[in-house]
């Protein structure tokens, strides 16, 4: 379980995830790997609160099975719908003046 998160020496059950070089992005990848391998959804905050294999094992055992489901790719299209927040980002990045993204987002609604 921990080996995919940090590819150095073998991981011991009491090794601290973050002291071995783990960080938030690796924690997210670990949550995904646990879901695939154990069929449970470990909340990201549990990686921070219980950063050893020993502590996470007890969390995994207590969780109800929740099978991993990969997100299916969207069908190929010429264009795709854009969320209102993404519209705001596009609008604010295209403006040359100092208009906030919030103000710009209002014009799209």
Secondary structure, DSSP 8 states (H G I E B T S, - for coil): --TTT--SS---TT--TTTTT--HHHHHHHHHHHHHHHS----HHHHHHS-SHHHHHHHHHHS--------------S-----HHHHHHHHHHH-SS---HHHHHHHH-
